[in-house]
Each structure stands twice: as structure tokens, then as C-alpha cells.
Amino acid sequence: MPTIARFVTTLAVIAALVAAAMFYLANFVTPRNREMSVRIPSSELEPVPIIKPAPPPEPEPAEEDAGGAAAAE
């Protein structure tokens, strides 16, 4: 049983050290901001064709109901 307790204690100490290191890095280290640019050779780019969108369809004229007038008489 002492071996398990020693193992668990060792794991707890390692976990505490990792947590302390993460806390330190998150709160006390500020990253340097700088611009970054990546050159892409034009041979690797694929041209995108420009397609004009189709005009929207015209609405169909409303049909008058001829049967409704005869039924009202």
C-alpha cells in the first residue's frame, strides 16, 4: 500500500507542477505581436472563373378564375 501512496503523491506533485507552469504561462508571459506574410507562388493558385448570376425569373401573370364568375350567378 505504501507504494501506491507514493505513486499517487508523485503524480499529484507532477500535476501541480504542470498546473503551475500553465498558470504562469497564461498570466505572466505576453506574446510578441508581429506581422506575418507568406508568399504563395502564382503557379499554385487556381483561377476562379467569374460567372455573372442569372437574372431572376419573371413572375407569371395571375390567371383570372373564369369558373368563379359563373358559379356566382
Biopython code that builds the backbone (N, CA, C, O; Angstrom):
import numpy as np
from Bio.PDB.StructureBuilder import StructureBuilder

atoms = [
    (1, "MET", "N", (0.812, -1.203, 0.000)),
    (1, "MET", "CA", (0.000, 0.000, 0.000)),
    (1, "MET", "C", (0.857, 1.269, 0.000)),
    (1, "MET", "O", (0.474, 2.249, -0.638)),
    (2, "PRO", "N", (2.003, 1.288, 0.692)),
    (2, "PRO", "CA", (2.818, 2.498, 0.653)),
    (2, "PRO", "C", (3.307, 2.818, -0.760)),
    (2, "PRO", "O", (3.523, 3.984, -1.093)),
    (3, "THR", "N", (3.481, 1.790, -1.590)),
    (3, "THR", "CA", (3.948, 2.027, -2.945)),
    (3, "THR", "C", (2.898, 2.792, -3.744)),
    (3, "THR", "O", (3.241, 3.685, -4.518)),
    (4, "ILE", "N", (1.625, 2.450, -3.566)),
    (4, "ILE", "CA", (0.547, 3.146, -4.267)),
    (4, "ILE", "C", (0.452, 4.589, -3.772)),
    (4, "ILE", "O", (0.256, 5.502, -4.575)),
    (5, "ALA", "N", (0.587, 4.804, -2.486)),
    (5, "ALA", "CA", (0.514, 6.157, -1.925)),
    (5, "ALA", "C", (1.668, 7.000, -2.457)),
    (5, "ALA", "O", (1.481, 8.170, -2.792)),
    (6, "ARG", "N", (2.840, 6.420, -2.534)),
    (6, "ARG", "CA", (3.986, 7.154, -3.062)),
    (6, "ARG", "C", (3.772, 7.478, -4.543)),
    (6, "ARG", "O", (4.114, 8.574, -4.989)),
    (7, "PHE", "N", (3.213, 6.541, -5.306)),
    (7, "PHE", "CA", (2.940, 6.759, -6.720)),
    (7, "PHE", "C", (1.903, 7.862, -6.923)),
    (7, "PHE", "O", (2.078, 8.738, -7.769)),
    (8, "VAL", "N", (0.832, 7.814, -6.148)),
    (8, "VAL", "CA", (-0.227, 8.830, -6.264)),
    (8, "VAL", "C", (0.314, 10.204, -5.853)),
    (8, "VAL", "O", (-0.020, 11.215, -6.472)),
    (9, "THR", "N", (1.140, 10.238, -4.820)),
    (9, "THR", "CA", (1.743, 11.504, -4.385)),
    (9, "THR", "C", (2.667, 12.057, -5.472)),
    (9, "THR", "O", (2.671, 13.262, -5.725)),
    (10, "THR", "N", (3.433, 11.205, -6.103)),
    (10, "THR", "CA", (4.319, 11.644, -7.182)),
    (10, "THR", "C", (3.513, 12.197, -8.351)),
    (10, "THR", "O", (3.864, 13.234, -8.914)),
    (11, "LEU", "N", (2.431, 11.507, -8.720)),
    (11, "LEU", "CA", (1.571, 12.012, -9.789)),
    (11, "LEU", "C", (0.934, 13.349, -9.422)),
    (11, "LEU", "O", (0.816, 14.224, -10.279)),
    (12, "ALA", "N", (0.522, 13.525, -8.165)),
    (12, "ALA", "CA", (-0.083, 14.775, -7.719)),
    (12, "ALA", "C", (0.934, 15.920, -7.775)),
    (12, "ALA", "O", (0.592, 17.036, -8.168)),
    (13, "VAL", "N", (2.165, 15.648, -7.389)),
    (13, "VAL", "CA", (3.206, 16.683, -7.439)),
    (13, "VAL", "C", (3.500, 17.067, -8.887)),
    (13, "VAL", "O", (3.645, 18.251, -9.195)),
    (14, "ILE", "N", (3.589, 16.086, -9.772)),
    (14, "ILE", "CA", (3.828, 16.385, -11.191)),
    (14, "ILE", "C", (2.660, 17.176, -11.770)),
    (14, "ILE", "O", (2.874, 18.123, -12.528)),
    (15, "ALA", "N", (1.424, 16.800, -11.425)),
    (15, "ALA", "CA", (0.250, 17.526, -11.913)),
    (15, "ALA", "C", (0.238, 18.958, -11.386)),
    (15, "ALA", "O", (-0.133, 19.880, -12.111)),
    (16, "ALA", "N", (0.638, 19.150, -10.142)),
    (16, "ALA", "CA", (0.690, 20.500, -9.576)),
    (16, "ALA", "C", (1.755, 21.342, -10.275)),
    (16, "ALA", "O", (1.536, 22.528, -10.518)),
    (17, "LEU", "N", (2.900, 20.749, -10.600)),
    (17, "LEU", "CA", (3.944, 21.480, -11.321)),
    (17, "LEU", "C", (3.473, 21.874, -12.726)),
    (17, "LEU", "O", (3.735, 22.987, -13.182)),
    (18, "VAL", "N", (2.788, 20.972, -13.397)),
    (18, "VAL", "CA", (2.264, 21.270, -14.735)),
    (18, "VAL", "C", (1.218, 22.374, -14.646)),
    (18, "VAL", "O", (1.218, 23.290, -15.468)),
    (19, "ALA", "N", (0.328, 22.300, -13.664)),
    (19, "ALA", "CA", (-0.701, 23.326, -13.496)),
    (19, "ALA", "C", (-0.066, 24.679, -13.171)),
    (19, "ALA", "O", (-0.512, 25.707, -13.680)),
    (20, "ALA", "N", (0.959, 24.689, -12.339)),
    (20, "ALA", "CA", (1.636, 25.942, -12.001)),
    (20, "ALA", "C", (2.336, 26.524, -13.232)),
    (20, "ALA", "O", (2.331, 27.740, -13.426)),
    (21, "ALA", "N", (2.929, 25.679, -14.051)),
    (21, "ALA", "CA", (3.587, 26.161, -15.264)),
    (21, "ALA", "C", (2.564, 26.740, -16.236)),
    (21, "ALA", "O", (2.814, 27.776, -16.852)),
    (22, "MET", "N", (1.418, 26.084, -16.378)),
    (22, "MET", "CA", (0.372, 26.603, -17.260)),
    (22, "MET", "C", (-0.172, 27.931, -16.738)),
    (22, "MET", "O", (-0.421, 28.845, -17.524)),
    (23, "PHE", "N", (-0.358, 28.048, -15.438)),
    (23, "PHE", "CA", (-0.838, 29.295, -14.846)),
    (23, "PHE", "C", (0.164, 30.420, -15.085)),
    (23, "PHE", "O", (-0.219, 31.536, -15.436)),
    (24, "TYR", "N", (1.435, 30.126, -14.896)),
    (24, "TYR", "CA", (2.474, 31.132, -15.109)),
    (24, "TYR", "C", (2.494, 31.585, -16.568)),
    (24, "TYR", "O", (2.545, 32.783, -16.845)),
    (25, "LEU", "N", (2.453, 30.636, -17.495)),
    (25, "LEU", "CA", (2.489, 30.995, -18.914)),
    (25, "LEU", "C", (1.244, 31.776, -19.332)),
    (25, "LEU", "O", (1.332, 32.687, -20.156)),
    (26, "ALA", "N", (0.099, 31.430, -18.775)),
    (26, "ALA", "CA", (-1.146, 32.097, -19.169)),
    (26, "ALA", "C", (-1.235, 33.509, -18.603)),
    (26, "ALA", "O", (-1.842, 34.374, -19.234)),
    (27, "ASN", "N", (-0.654, 33.771, -17.444)),
    (27, "ASN", "CA", (-0.861, 35.055, -16.792)),
    (27, "ASN", "C", (0.337, 35.997, -16.821)),
    (27, "ASN", "O", (0.157, 37.209, -16.700)),
    (28, "PHE", "N", (1.533, 35.489, -16.975)),
    (28, "PHE", "CA", (2.700, 36.353, -16.851)),
    (28, "PHE", "C", (3.524, 36.492, -18.123)),
    (28, "PHE", "O", (4.425, 37.329, -18.172)),
    (29, "VAL", "N", (3.249, 35.713, -19.137)),
    (29, "VAL", "CA", (4.001, 35.806, -20.384)),
    (29, "VAL", "C", (3.108, 36.451, -21.431)),
    (29, "VAL", "O", (2.007, 35.971, -21.698)),
    (30, "THR", "N", (3.585, 37.542, -22.025)),
    (30, "THR", "CA", (2.818, 38.200, -23.084)),
    (30, "THR", "C", (3.478, 37.908, -24.427)),
    (30, "THR", "O", (4.686, 38.088, -24.582)),
    (31, "PRO", "N", (2.700, 37.464, -25.381)),
    (31, "PRO", "CA", (3.283, 37.152, -26.684)),
    (31, "PRO", "C", (3.637, 38.417, -27.445)),
    (31, "PRO", "O", (3.009, 39.459, -27.257)),
    (32, "ARG", "N", (4.641, 38.324, -28.304)),
    (32, "ARG", "CA", (5.026, 39.453, -29.142)),
    (32, "ARG", "C", (4.134, 39.473, -30.372)),
    (32, "ARG", "O", (4.011, 38.468, -31.073)),
    (33, "ASN", "N", (3.511, 40.620, -30.636)),
    (33, "ASN", "CA", (2.692, 40.766, -31.832)),
    (33, "ASN", "C", (3.572, 41.213, -32.979)),
    (33, "ASN", "O", (4.359, 42.149, -32.838)),
    (34, "ARG", "N", (3.443, 40.555, -34.100)),
    (34, "ARG", "CA", (4.214, 40.940, -35.272)),
    (34, "ARG", "C", (3.442, 40.515, -36.513)),
    (34, "ARG", "O", (2.600, 39.618, -36.466)),
    (35, "GLU", "N", (3.745, 41.174, -37.616)),
    (35, "GLU", "CA", (3.087, 40.844, -38.865)),
    (35, "GLU", "C", (3.707, 39.594, -39.456)),
    (35, "GLU", "O", (4.895, 39.314, -39.294)),
    (36, "MET", "N", (2.854, 38.853, -40.148)),
    (36, "MET", "CA", (3.330, 37.644, -40.773)),
    (36, "MET", "C", (2.817, 37.621, -42.205)),
    (36, "MET", "O", (1.645, 37.905, -42.453)),
    (37, "SER", "N", (3.666, 37.294, -43.118)),
    (37, "SER", "CA", (3.244, 37.166, -44.514)),
    (37, "SER", "C", (3.855, 35.897, -45.088)),
    (37, "SER", "O", (4.995, 35.535, -44.794)),
    (38, "VAL", "N", (3.062, 35.240, -45.913)),
    (38, "VAL", "CA", (3.506, 34.001, -46.535)),
    (38, "VAL", "C", (3.391, 34.185, -48.040)),
    (38, "VAL", "O", (2.325, 34.539, -48.542)),
    (39, "ARG", "N", (4.459, 33.951, -48.749)),
    (39, "ARG", "CA", (4.443, 34.077, -50.201)),
    (39, "ARG", "C", (3.940, 32.774, -50.814)),
    (39, "ARG", "O", (4.432, 31.687, -50.510)),
    (40, "ILE", "N", (2.944, 32.916, -51.685)),
    (40, "ILE", "CA", (2.397, 31.758, -52.389)),
    (40, "ILE", "C", (2.749, 31.921, -53.862)),
    (40, "ILE", "O", (2.384, 32.926, -54.473)),
    (41, "PRO", "N", (3.438, 30.967, -54.433)),
    (41, "PRO", "CA", (3.776, 31.081, -55.852)),
    (41, "PRO", "C", (2.509, 31.105, -56.702)),
    (41, "PRO", "O", (1.552, 30.383, -56.419)),
    (42, "SER", "N", (2.506, 31.934, -57.741)),
    (42, "SER", "CA", (1.314, 32.050, -58.572)),
    (42, "SER", "C", (1.028, 30.763, -59.329)),
    (42, "SER", "O", (-0.101, 30.556, -59.772)),
    (43, "SER", "N", (2.004, 29.905, -59.486)),
    (43, "SER", "CA", (1.767, 28.636, -60.171)),
    (43, "SER", "C", (0.882, 27.706, -59.340)),
    (43, "SER", "O", (0.268, 26.792, -59.890)),
    (44, "GLU", "N", (0.808, 27.920, -58.037)),
    (44, "GLU", "CA", (-0.014, 27.074, -57.177)),
    (44, "GLU", "C", (-1.452, 27.565, -57.067)),
    (44, "GLU", "O", (-2.305, 26.858, -56.530)),
    (45, "LEU", "N", (-1.729, 28.757, -57.565)),
    (45, "LEU", "CA", (-3.077, 29.305, -57.463)),
    (45, "LEU", "C", (-3.922, 28.851, -58.643)),
    (45, "LEU", "O", (-3.429, 28.763, -59.768)),
    (46, "GLU", "N", (-5.195, 28.563, -58.389)),
    (46, "GLU", "CA", (-6.119, 28.197, -59.445)),
    (46, "GLU", "C", (-7.022, 29.385, -59.719)),
    (46, "GLU", "O", (-7.615, 29.928, -58.787)),
    (47, "PRO", "N", (-7.143, 29.806, -60.982)),
    (47, "PRO", "CA", (-8.010, 30.952, -61.254)),
    (47, "PRO", "C", (-9.481, 30.601, -61.024)),
    (47, "PRO", "O", (-9.929, 29.496, -61.329)),
    (48, "VAL", "N", (-10.201, 31.549, -60.492)),
    (48, "VAL", "CA", (-11.618, 31.358, -60.226)),
    (48, "VAL", "C", (-12.390, 32.057, -61.337)),
    (48, "VAL", "O", (-12.264, 33.271, -61.500)),
    (49, "PRO", "N", (-13.188, 31.314, -62.108)),
    (49, "PRO", "CA", (-13.926, 31.969, -63.192)),
    (49, "PRO", "C", (-15.020, 32.869, -62.623)),
    (49, "PRO", "O", (-15.683, 32.532, -61.642)),
    (50, "ILE", "N", (-15.188, 34.017, -63.262)),
    (50, "ILE", "CA", (-16.222, 34.952, -62.833)),
    (50, "ILE", "C", (-17.448, 34.712, -63.702)),
    (50, "ILE", "O", (-17.414, 34.949, -64.909)),
    (51, "ILE", "N", (-18.507, 34.252, -63.102)),
    (51, "ILE", "CA", (-19.738, 33.953, -63.812)),
    (51, "ILE", "C", (-20.800, 34.935, -63.357)),
    (51, "ILE", "O", (-21.044, 35.089, -62.160)),
    (52, "LYS", "N", (-21.429, 35.600, -64.316)),
    (52, "LYS", "CA", (-22.481, 36.537, -63.959)),
    (52, "LYS", "C", (-23.699, 35.743, -63.498)),
    (52, "LYS", "O", (-24.046, 34.732, -64.109)),
    (53, "PRO", "N", (-24.350, 36.192, -62.426)),
    (53, "PRO", "CA", (-25.527, 35.463, -61.962)),
    (53, "PRO", "C", (-26.675, 35.619, -62.949)),
    (53, "PRO", "O", (-26.826, 36.665, -63.580)),
    (54, "ALA", "N", (-27.473, 34.583, -63.075)),
    (54, "ALA", "CA", (-28.624, 34.613, -63.972)),
    (54, "ALA", "C", (-29.675, 35.558, -63.397)),
    (54, "ALA", "O", (-29.853, 35.620, -62.181)),
    (55, "PRO", "N", (-30.373, 36.296, -64.265)),
    (55, "PRO", "CA", (-31.407, 37.193, -63.744)),
    (55, "PRO", "C", (-32.546, 36.383, -63.144)),
    (55, "PRO", "O", (-32.800, 35.258, -63.574)),
    (56, "PRO", "N", (-33.227, 36.938, -62.163)),
    (56, "PRO", "CA", (-34.318, 36.187, -61.539)),
    (56, "PRO", "C", (-35.458, 36.003, -62.542)),
    (56, "PRO", "O", (-35.685, 36.874, -63.382)),
    (57, "PRO", "N", (-36.167, 34.894, -62.465)),
    (57, "PRO", "CA", (-37.261, 34.656, -63.408)),
    (57, "PRO", "C", (-38.390, 35.662, -63.191)),
    (57, "PRO", "O", (-38.682, 36.068, -62.066)),
    (58, "GLU", "N", (-39.012, 36.046, -64.299)),
    (58, "GLU", "CA", (-40.119, 36.994, -64.197)),
    (58, "GLU", "C", (-41.345, 36.272, -63.659)),
    (58, "GLU", "O", (-41.600, 35.122, -64.018)),
    (59, "PRO", "N", (-42.109, 36.947, -62.795)),
    (59, "PRO", "CA", (-43.310, 36.280, -62.256)),
    (59, "PRO", "C", (-44.354, 36.093, -63.351)),
    (59, "PRO", "O", (-44.532, 36.949, -64.219)),
    (60, "GLU", "N", (-45.027, 34.971, -63.289)),
    (60, "GLU", "CA", (-46.066, 34.682, -64.282)),
    (60, "GLU", "C", (-47.292, 35.532, -63.979)),
    (60, "GLU", "O", (-47.606, 35.770, -62.812)),
    (61, "PRO", "N", (-47.996, 35.996, -65.024)),
    (61, "PRO", "CA", (-49.195, 36.795, -64.759)),
    (61, "PRO", "C", (-50.258, 35.950, -64.078)),
    (61, "PRO", "O", (-50.409, 34.763, -64.368)),
    (62, "ALA", "N", (-50.979, 36.569, -63.181)),
    (62, "ALA", "CA", (-52.017, 35.858, -62.436)),
    (62, "ALA", "C", (-53.174, 35.526, -63.370)),
    (62, "ALA", "O", (-53.637, 36.384, -64.122)),
    (63, "GLU", "N", (-53.633, 34.294, -63.323)),
    (63, "GLU", "CA", (-54.755, 33.877, -64.150)),
    (63, "GLU", "C", (-56.056, 34.165, -63.426)),
    (63, "GLU", "O", (-56.195, 33.889, -62.234)),
    (64, "GLU", "N", (-57.012, 34.728, -64.165)),
    (64, "GLU", "CA", (-58.313, 35.006, -63.552)),
    (64, "GLU", "C", (-59.139, 33.751, -63.554)),
    (64, "GLU", "O", (-59.102, 32.975, -64.509)),
    (65, "ASP", "N", (-59.877, 33.548, -62.502)),
    (65, "ASP", "CA", (-60.685, 32.353, -62.371)),
    (65, "ASP", "C", (-62.018, 32.559, -63.089)),
    (65, "ASP", "O", (-62.896, 33.251, -62.573)),
    (66, "ALA", "N", (-62.179, 31.963, -64.280)),
    (66, "ALA", "CA", (-63.412, 32.116, -65.070)),
    (66, "ALA", "C", (-64.535, 31.321, -64.456)),
    (66, "ALA", "O", (-65.699, 31.691, -64.612)),
    (67, "GLY", "N", (-64.235, 30.255, -63.773)),
    (67, "GLY", "CA", (-65.279, 29.412, -63.191)),
    (67, "GLY", "C", (-65.936, 30.065, -61.997)),
    (67, "GLY", "O", (-67.083, 29.747, -61.685)),
    (68, "GLY", "N", (-65.262, 30.951, -61.333)),
    (68, "GLY", "CA", (-65.819, 31.609, -60.154)),
    (68, "GLY", "C", (-66.928, 32.559, -60.498)),
    (68, "GLY", "O", (-67.882, 32.686, -59.731)),
    (69, "ALA", "N", (-66.839, 33.255, -61.658)),
    (69, "ALA", "CA", (-67.881, 34.196, -62.072)),
    (69, "ALA", "C", (-69.154, 33.445, -62.450)),
    (69, "ALA", "O", (-70.247, 33.930, -62.157)),
    (70, "ALA", "N", (-69.058, 32.307, -63.074)),
    (70, "ALA", "CA", (-70.231, 31.537, -63.482)),
    (70, "ALA", "C", (-70.911, 30.919, -62.286)),
    (70, "ALA", "O", (-72.132, 30.762, -62.285)),
    (71, "ALA", "N", (-70.164, 30.568, -61.282)),
    (71, "ALA", "CA", (-70.753, 29.924, -60.108)),
    (71, "ALA", "C", (-71.500, 30.926, -59.260)),
    (71, "ALA", "O", (-72.391, 30.539, -58.504)),
    (72, "ALA", "N", (-71.163, 32.215, -59.359)),
    (72, "ALA", "CA", (-71.815, 33.215, -58.540)),
    (72, "ALA", "C", (-73.206, 33.564, -59.087)),
    (72, "ALA", "O", (-74.032, 34.096, -58.345)),
    (73, "GLU", "N", (-73.486, 33.275, -60.371)),
    (73, "GLU", "CA", (-74.788, 33.626, -60.950)),
    (73, "GLU", "C", (-75.858, 32.746, -60.532)),
    (73, "GLU", "O", (-77.004, 32.928, -60.944)),
]
sb = StructureBuilder()
sb.init_structure("model")
sb.init_model(0)
sb.init_chain("A")
sb.init_seg("    ")
for serial, (resi, resn, name, xyz) in enumerate(atoms, 1):
    if name == "N":
        sb.init_residue(resn, " ", resi, " ")
    sb.init_atom(name, np.array(xyz, "f"), 0.0, 1.0, " ", f" {name:<3s}", serial, name[0])
structure = sb.get_structure()
